[in-house]
């Protein structure tokens, strides 16, 4: 009987030892498998002013996966291993809203209408101080760090129109609108959205004691009048005198803009303001305008 008990006890001990040995975890089983990696983004502002905050959107293929506020000098994102797209834009802007951000290829910087209650009104606020960076494809590997150094590009250009009123002693104000401007640009590429050229940015400026006036307009871009689609870059202006009388005219900027675009690779420069000089003269009740030749940042062509 004792032998039988010893056999039973021995068998139980052996079974316990076997179960313990079978359930013992290997080193790989002790730690869960790492599935995430770190993506470090180092925005390259080059000569542009750093902004305090960016807003960043991380995408898988086209769809938005993550939206978060990030620093403008560098930030890190923890993500599952995979291939992503990424867009960052600044937040301290004027006259621009960022739209369709749930899709990398459809995300836009869009100028804001002055009258948002009317769909037929094409007047826009000036678009100021908008920047973007976009990375179409970046790979995150599990347990690894990946560093990228994308450039930050301004989305807005500065257009300066300098008026000289040759017989302007009685004039005090100029009103006008710059036509043919972009309504929106894609954040992924910076290219214009659509081909609607009847958007415009109004301006109004006082005439100085020396009979000059300056209109500074911030915009997302201007359509090229020489691209074969019959774009017209018209600048209608109205000169107003001390008695409230007004003198209108339309200035065709197509020739001067063609020269500017040809000299700058088909783009309105983003690093320097584009300056155009226009001479205005009231003759026999009519307003006559002449655009001065393009030369080292000045306008070109005659009206």
C-alpha positions in Angstrom: 0.0 0.0 0.0 2.8 2.4 0.8 4.4 1.5 -2.5 1.2 2.4 -4.3 1.0 5.7 -2.4 4.6 6.5 -3.2 3.9 5.8 -6.9 0.8 8.0 -6.9 2.6 10.9 -5.1 5.6 10.5 -7.4 3.4 10.6 -10.5 1.7 13.7 -9.3 5.0 15.5 -8.7 6.2 14.5 -12.1 3.0 15.8 -13.7 3.4 19.1 -11.8 7.0 19.4 -12.9 6.1 18.7 -16.6 3.3 21.3 -16.5 5.5 23.9 -15.0 8.2 23.2 -17.6 5.7 23.3 -20.4 4.1 26.6 -19.3 7.4 28.4 -18.8 7.7 31.4 -21.2 10.6 31.9 -23.6 12.4 35.2 -23.6 10.4 36.2 -26.8 7.2 35.5 -25.0 8.1 37.5 -22.0 8.0 40.8 -24.0 5.2 41.7 -26.3 6.3 42.1 -29.9 7.1 45.8 -30.8 4.8 47.0 -33.5 5.3 50.8 -33.3 8.1 53.1 -34.4 9.0 56.8 -34.0 8.8 59.4 -36.8 10.8 62.5 -36.2 9.9 65.5 -38.4 12.4 68.4 -38.6 10.8 71.3 -40.6 13.3 73.2 -42.7 12.2 76.9 -42.7 15.3 78.1 -44.6 14.9 81.9 -44.7 11.3 82.0 -43.6 10.2 83.0 -40.1 9.5 80.2 -37.7 6.0 79.9 -36.3 5.2 78.8 -32.8 2.7 76.1 -33.7 2.0 73.8 -36.6 -1.0 71.6 -37.1 0.0 68.2 -38.4 -2.1 65.5 -40.2 -0.9 62.0 -40.6 -2.5 59.8 -43.3 -2.5 56.1 -44.3 -2.8 56.2 -48.1 -5.3 59.0 -48.6 -7.3 58.9 -45.4 -6.6 61.0 -42.3 -5.3 58.9 -39.3 -4.1 61.5 -36.9 -4.5 65.2 -36.3 -2.4 67.0 -33.6 -0.7 70.3 -32.7 3.1 70.1 -33.1 6.0 72.4 -32.6 7.3 74.3 -35.6 11.0 73.4 -35.0 10.6 69.7 -34.8 8.2 67.0 -33.4 7.9 63.2 -33.0 5.0 60.9 -33.8 4.5 57.4 -32.5 2.8 55.2 -35.2 2.3 51.6 -36.1 4.8 50.3 -38.7 3.6 51.2 -42.2 3.7 53.8 -45.0 2.3 57.2 -44.3 1.7 60.6 -45.8 2.0 63.8 -43.8 1.0 67.5 -44.0 1.8 70.3 -41.6 0.6 73.9 -41.8 0.9 76.9 -39.5 -2.0 78.2 -37.4 -1.4 82.0 -37.2 -2.9 83.0 -40.5 -5.2 85.6 -41.9 -7.7 85.3 -44.8 -7.1 81.6 -45.3 -8.8 78.4 -44.0 -7.6 74.9 -44.4 -10.2 72.5 -45.8 -10.7 68.9 -46.9 -8.0 67.8 -44.5 -9.3 64.2 -44.3 -7.6 63.4 -47.6 -3.9 64.0 -48.3 -4.5 64.8 -52.0 -7.6 66.9 -51.5 -6.3 69.0 -48.5 -6.4 72.7 -49.4 -5.6 76.2 -48.3 -8.6 78.2 -49.3 -9.1 81.9 -49.4 -12.0 83.3 -47.4 -14.9 85.1 -49.2 -15.6 88.5 -47.9 -19.4 87.9 -48.1 -19.9 84.2 -47.2 -23.7 84.5 -47.5 -23.5 84.9 -51.3 -22.2 82.0 -53.4 -22.0 84.4 -56.5 -19.7 86.8 -54.7 -16.1 86.2 -55.8 -14.5 88.8 -53.6 -11.8 87.4 -51.3 -9.9 88.6 -48.2 -6.1 89.0 -48.7 -4.4 85.7 -47.9 -1.6 86.2 -45.4 1.2 84.2 -43.7 0.2 80.7 -44.7 2.9 77.9 -44.8 2.8 74.2 -45.5 5.0 71.1 -45.6 4.0 67.9 -47.3 5.5 64.5 -47.4 3.8 62.1 -49.8 5.4 58.9 -48.6 7.4 58.0 -45.4 8.0 54.6 -43.9 7.7 53.9 -40.1 9.5 50.7 -39.0 8.7 48.8 -35.8 11.1 49.6 -33.0 13.1 52.1 -35.1 13.4 55.9 -35.4 13.0 57.6 -38.7 14.0 61.2 -39.3 12.8 63.4 -42.1 13.7 67.0 -43.0 11.0 68.4 -45.2 11.1 72.0 -46.4 8.4 74.5 -45.4 7.0 76.5 -48.3 5.0 79.8 -48.1 1.6 79.5 -49.7 1.1 83.2 -50.0 2.7 85.7 -52.3 2.9 89.5 -52.0 1.9 91.8 -54.9 2.7 95.4 -54.6 1.1 98.0 -56.9 2.6 101.5 -56.8 0.5 104.2 -58.3 1.7 107.6 -59.4 -1.0 110.2 -60.2 0.6 112.6 -62.5 -2.1 115.3 -62.0 -3.2 114.2 -58.6 -3.4 117.4 -56.6 -7.2 117.0 -56.2 -7.3 113.2 -55.8 -7.3 111.5 -52.4 -8.2 107.8 -52.8 -7.8 104.8 -55.1 -10.1 101.8 -55.0 -9.7 98.7 -57.1 -9.5 94.9 -57.2 -6.9 92.5 -58.4 -8.5 89.8 -60.6 -7.4 86.4 -61.8 -6.2 85.2 -58.3 -6.3 81.7 -57.0 -9.2 80.8 -54.8 -7.4 77.8 -53.3 -4.3 75.6 -53.6 -3.6 72.0 -52.8 -1.4 71.5 -49.7 0.2 68.4 -51.1 1.6 70.3 -54.2 0.9 74.0 -53.9 -0.9 74.0 -57.2 -4.1 75.9 -57.8 -7.5 74.2 -57.4 -9.7 74.6 -60.5 -9.6 77.3 -63.2 -12.1 79.8 -61.9 -10.4 83.1 -62.7 -13.2 85.5 -61.7 -12.0 85.6 -58.0 -10.6 88.9 -57.0 -9.2 90.7 -54.0 -10.4 94.3 -53.4 -8.2 97.0 -52.1 -8.4 100.7 -51.2 -5.6 103.1 -50.5 -5.1 106.8 -49.8 -3.1 109.0 -52.1 -0.1 110.6 -50.3 0.9 114.2 -50.4 3.4 113.4 -53.2 0.6 112.0 -55.4 1.6 108.4 -54.9 -0.3 105.4 -53.4 0.7 101.8 -52.6 -1.6 98.8 -52.6 -0.1 95.7 -51.0 -2.0 92.5 -51.7 -1.3 89.1 -50.2 -2.6 86.2 -52.4 -2.3 82.5 -53.0 -1.3 83.0 -56.6 -2.2 84.6 -60.0 -3.2 82.7 -63.1 -0.7 82.9 -66.0 -2.3 84.9 -68.8 -0.1 83.1 -71.4 -1.1 79.5 -70.7 -3.6 79.3 -73.5 -6.8 79.4 -71.5 -7.5 83.1 -72.1 -7.0 84.2 -68.6 -7.4 87.9 -68.1 -5.6 89.6 -65.2 -7.5 92.8 -65.1 -7.0 95.5 -62.5 -10.1 97.8 -62.4 -9.4 101.0 -60.4 -11.4 104.0 -59.5 -9.8 107.4 -58.7 -11.7 109.6 -56.3 -11.2 113.4 -55.9 -11.9 115.7 -53.0 -15.4 116.5 -54.3 -16.4 112.8 -54.3 -16.2 112.5 -58.2 -14.8 109.2 -59.4 -12.9 108.3 -62.5 -12.7 104.5 -63.4 -10.5 102.6 -65.7 -9.4 99.0 -66.3 -5.7 98.1 -66.4 -4.7 94.9 -68.3 -1.8 93.3 -66.4 -1.5 90.3 -68.8 1.6 91.5 -70.5 3.5 92.5 -67.4 2.5 89.3 -65.6 3.7 87.2 -68.5 7.1 88.9 -68.2 7.2 88.3 -64.5 6.2 84.6 -64.8 8.7 84.0 -67.6 11.5 85.4 -65.5 10.5 83.3 -62.4 9.9 79.8 -63.8 6.2 80.3 -64.3 5.5 81.3 -60.7 4.9 84.5 -58.8 8.0 84.7 -56.6 7.4 83.7 -53.0 10.6 85.0 -51.5 10.3 88.7 -52.6 7.3 91.0 -53.2 6.4 91.5 -56.9 6.2 95.2 -57.6 4.4 96.9 -60.4 4.3 100.6 -61.1 1.3 102.3 -62.7 1.0 105.9 -63.8 -2.5 107.4 -63.7 -3.6 110.6 -65.4 -7.0 112.2 -65.7 -7.4 113.6 -69.2 -10.6 115.3 -70.3 -12.7 113.4 -67.8 -11.2 110.0 -68.5 -8.6 108.1 -66.5 -5.6 106.9 -68.5 -3.2 104.3 -67.1 0.3 103.2 -68.1 2.2 100.2 -66.6 5.9 100.9 -66.4 8.4 98.3 -67.9 9.4 95.3 -65.9 12.9 95.9 -64.6 14.5 94.3 -61.5 11.2 93.8 -59.7 9.3 96.6 -61.4 6.3 96.2 -63.8 6.4 95.9 -67.5 4.2 96.6 -70.6 1.8 99.4 -71.5 -1.9 99.6 -71.2 
